[in-house]
Amino acid sequence: MRFYEGNHAYEVERVLDPATQVYSGWRYKIYRIRPTQELLRSGETATQPEAEKAGRKALAQVVRAERNEKSKGSNRAA
């Protein structure tokens, strides 16, 4: 499942152990989707709700960091 927020998205998926073919947890991935798709972060958790919560938290951190970088850049230009 992929959830979009502006120019970013987070994705939650089940992790399949290739050796046993048994699901072993959940993975979240954070993307910048514009101008091109770029993987920014990822992580794994035991359950889907934990993965969704971690994905939302990581997405918020990425968006906040990018806004801070932009505001620092605009302050330097002034």
MDAnalysis code that builds the backbone (N, CA, C; Angstrom):
import MDAnalysis as mda
import numpy as np

u = mda.Universe.empty(234, n_residues=78, atom_resindex=np.repeat(np.arange(78), 3), trajectory=True)
u.add_TopologyAttr("name", ["N", "CA", "C"] * 78)
u.add_TopologyAttr("resid", np.arange(1, 79))
u.add_TopologyAttr("resname", ["MET", "ARG", "PHE", "TYR", "GLU", "GLY", "ASN", "HIS", "ALA", "TYR", "GLU", "VAL", "GLU", "ARG", "VAL", "LEU", "ASP", "PRO", "ALA", "THR", "GLN", "VAL", "TYR", "SER", "GLY", "TRP", "ARG", "TYR", "LYS", "ILE", "TYR", "ARG", "ILE", "ARG", "PRO", "THR", "GLN", "GLU", "LEU", "LEU", "ARG", "SER", "GLY", "GLU", "THR", "ALA", "THR", "GLN", "PRO", "GLU", "ALA", "GLU", "LYS", "ALA", "GLY", "ARG", "LYS", "ALA", "LEU", "ALA", "GLN", "VAL", "VAL", "ARG", "ALA", "GLU", "ARG", "ASN", "GLU", "LYS", "SER", "LYS", "GLY", "SER", "ASN", "ARG", "ALA", "ALA"])
u.atoms.positions = np.array([
    [0.839, -1.170, 0.000],
    [0.000, 0.000, 0.000],
    [0.884, 1.232, 0.000],
    [0.538, 2.195, -0.812],
    [1.293, 3.440, -0.873],
    [0.376, 4.600, -0.496],
    [0.895, 5.484, 0.356],
    [0.155, 6.643, 0.830],
    [0.913, 7.892, 0.407],
    [0.205, 8.829, -0.230],
    [0.831, 10.025, -0.786],
    [0.588, 11.231, 0.101],
    [1.629, 12.090, 0.162],
    [1.518, 13.368, 0.855],
    [2.370, 14.384, 0.103],
    [1.718, 15.193, -0.708],
    [2.450, 16.172, -1.499],
    [3.422, 15.508, -2.462],
    [4.691, 15.894, -2.376],
    [5.726, 15.350, -3.252],
    [6.389, 14.103, -2.684],
    [5.814, 13.546, -1.637],
    [6.394, 12.386, -0.971],
    [5.342, 11.292, -0.812],
    [5.831, 10.094, -0.507],
    [4.927, 8.968, -0.253],
    [5.626, 7.987, 0.672],
    [4.810, 7.199, 1.382],
    [5.373, 6.061, 2.091],
    [4.611, 4.823, 1.681],
    [5.321, 3.723, 1.671],
    [4.785, 2.449, 1.197],
    [4.986, 1.411, 2.294],
    [3.980, 0.563, 2.487],
    [4.045, -0.514, 3.476],
    [3.826, -1.832, 2.737],
    [4.709, -2.799, 2.999],
    [4.591, -4.097, 2.339],
    [5.039, -5.214, 3.277],
    [4.543, -6.400, 3.034],
    [4.956, -7.560, 3.822],
    [6.335, -8.027, 3.370],
    [7.115, -8.517, 4.333],
    [8.449, -9.033, 4.044],
    [8.369, -10.553, 3.963],
    [8.793, -11.093, 2.832],
    [8.783, -12.531, 2.615],
    [10.203, -13.061, 2.745],
    [10.406, -14.009, 3.652],
    [11.719, -14.636, 3.824],
    [11.956, -15.539, 2.617],
    [12.982, -15.258, 1.812],
    [13.186, -16.044, 0.592],
    [13.556, -17.506, 0.863],
    [14.155, -17.776, 2.007],
    [14.565, -19.151, 2.313],
    [13.380, -20.037, 2.691],
    [12.428, -19.461, 3.441],
    [11.309, -20.270, 3.942],
    [9.987, -19.979, 3.250],
    [9.925, -18.870, 2.493],
    [8.685, -18.430, 1.843],
    [7.587, -18.143, 2.867],
    [7.994, -17.723, 4.070],
    [7.072, -17.353, 5.141],
    [7.208, -15.854, 5.374],
    [6.070, -15.175, 5.566],
    [6.122, -13.753, 5.865],
    [6.752, -13.548, 7.233],
    [7.735, -12.632, 7.292],
    [8.493, -12.457, 8.531],
    [8.366, -11.062, 9.127],
    [7.510, -10.237, 8.612],
    [7.324, -8.896, 9.158],
    [6.825, -7.947, 8.088],
    [7.041, -6.645, 8.334],
    [6.574, -5.599, 7.438],
    [7.690, -4.605, 7.181],
    [7.694, -4.028, 5.993],
    [8.694, -3.038, 5.599],
    [7.977, -1.755, 5.201],
    [8.582, -0.629, 5.575],
    [8.083, 0.657, 5.076],
    [9.196, 1.328, 4.282],
    [8.798, 2.094, 3.268],
    [9.737, 2.823, 2.422],
    [9.225, 4.239, 2.233],
    [10.138, 5.203, 2.297],
    [9.798, 6.612, 2.114],
    [10.374, 7.062, 0.781],
    [9.537, 7.696, -0.042],
    [9.944, 8.142, -1.378],
    [9.717, 9.637, -1.557],
    [10.576, 10.265, -2.353],
    [10.271, 11.561, -2.942],
    [9.779, 11.185, -4.337],
    [8.582, 11.613, -4.698],
    [7.999, 11.149, -5.957],
    [8.064, 12.180, -7.079],
    [8.411, 13.414, -6.764],
    [8.533, 14.438, -7.800],
    [9.861, 15.141, -7.635],
    [10.596, 15.408, -8.661],
    [10.283, 15.223, -10.071],
    [10.421, 13.764, -10.515],
    [11.245, 12.955, -9.848],
    [11.331, 11.529, -10.153],
    [11.258, 10.753, -8.853],
    [10.894, 9.495, -8.940],
    [10.782, 8.666, -7.734],
    [12.174, 8.354, -7.181],
    [12.370, 8.632, -5.886],
    [13.659, 8.413, -5.236],
    [13.409, 7.831, -3.846],
    [13.997, 6.685, -3.561],
    [13.873, 6.075, -2.238],
    [14.746, 6.854, -1.266],
    [14.138, 7.345, -0.178],
    [14.871, 8.141, 0.802],
    [15.225, 7.351, 2.055],
    [14.308, 6.524, 2.523],
    [14.518, 5.736, 3.741],
    [13.698, 4.462, 3.667],
    [14.091, 3.487, 4.499],
    [13.277, 2.282, 4.651],
    [13.577, 1.668, 6.010],
    [12.696, 0.790, 6.432],
    [12.878, 0.112, 7.702],
    [11.919, -1.057, 7.799],
    [12.090, -1.876, 8.830],
    [11.229, -3.041, 9.026],
    [10.687, -3.073, 10.441],
    [9.483, -3.605, 10.563],
    [8.820, -3.780, 11.852],
    [8.134, -5.136, 11.870],
    [7.606, -5.485, 13.035],
    [6.962, -6.791, 13.192],
    [5.526, -6.822, 12.671],
    [4.803, -5.692, 12.786],
    [3.384, -5.696, 12.426],
    [3.061, -4.576, 11.444],
    [1.921, -4.705, 10.780],
    [1.486, -3.685, 9.834],
    [1.222, -2.346, 10.525],
    [0.504, -2.313, 11.657],
    [0.293, -1.011, 12.309],
    [1.601, -0.329, 12.709],
    [2.578, -1.106, 13.158],
    [3.886, -0.527, 13.502],
    [4.569, 0.036, 12.259],
    [4.469, -0.662, 11.148],
    [5.077, -0.197, 9.897],
    [4.411, 1.083, 9.415],
    [3.084, 1.154, 9.512],
    [2.380, 2.365, 9.093],
    [2.751, 3.541, 9.985],
    [2.829, 3.306, 11.286],
    [3.196, 4.370, 12.224],
    [4.635, 4.834, 11.970],
    [5.559, 3.898, 11.810],
    [6.958, 4.243, 11.544],
    [7.095, 4.964, 10.207],
    [6.331, 4.541, 9.197],
    [6.357, 5.190, 7.894],
    [5.867, 6.626, 7.966],
    [4.770, 6.842, 8.681],
    [4.248, 8.210, 8.835],
    [5.248, 9.093, 9.577],
    [5.867, 8.532, 10.624],
    [6.836, 9.297, 11.413],
    [8.062, 9.646, 10.568],
    [8.588, 8.685, 9.828],
    [9.754, 8.926, 8.985],
    [9.427, 9.925, 7.880],
    [8.235, 9.828, 7.298],
    [7.818, 10.765, 6.261],
    [7.763, 12.183, 6.820],
    [7.200, 12.340, 8.015],
    [7.128, 13.664, 8.641],
    [8.525, 14.226, 8.886],
    [9.466, 13.386, 9.305],
    [10.838, 13.841, 9.533],
    [11.490, 14.295, 8.229],
    [11.276, 13.554, 7.156],
    [11.851, 13.913, 5.852],
    [11.278, 15.238, 5.373],
    [9.968, 15.392, 5.445],
    [9.321, 16.621, 4.985],
    [9.811, 17.804, 5.825],
    [9.879, 17.627, 7.148],
    [10.338, 18.693, 8.041],
    [11.790, 19.084, 7.714],
    [12.654, 18.115, 7.509],
    [14.060, 18.388, 7.191],
    [14.190, 19.138, 5.869],
    [13.405, 18.750, 4.871],
    [13.474, 19.429, 3.575],
    [12.951, 20.864, 3.668],
    [11.918, 21.075, 4.462],
    [11.406, 22.443, 4.650],
    [12.450, 23.306, 5.346],
    [13.136, 22.737, 6.356],
    [14.172, 23.489, 7.065],
    [15.315, 23.851, 6.129],
    [15.706, 22.919, 5.256],
    [16.768, 23.200, 4.289],
    [16.370, 24.326, 3.345],
    [15.118, 24.284, 2.887],
    [14.648, 25.330, 1.971],
    [14.610, 26.683, 2.666],
    [14.146, 26.716, 3.919],
    [14.061, 27.990, 4.621],
    [15.458, 28.540, 4.918],
    [16.435, 27.694, 5.205],
    [17.803, 28.149, 5.414],
    [18.373, 28.710, 4.119],
    [18.074, 28.057, 3.015],
    [18.540, 28.526, 1.715],
    [17.949, 29.877, 1.347],
    [16.678, 30.089, 1.641],
    [16.040, 31.355, 1.306],
    [16.521, 32.462, 2.243],
    [16.894, 32.121, 3.480],
    [17.440, 33.124, 4.394],
    [18.826, 33.570, 3.954],
    [19.604, 32.670, 3.391],
    [20.946, 32.999, 2.911],
    [20.874, 33.929, 1.702],
    [19.884, 33.707, 0.849],
    [19.742, 34.497, -0.363],
    [19.316, 35.925, -0.041],
    [18.647, 36.116, 1.083],
    [18.135, 37.446, 1.438],
    [19.192, 38.370, 1.969],
])
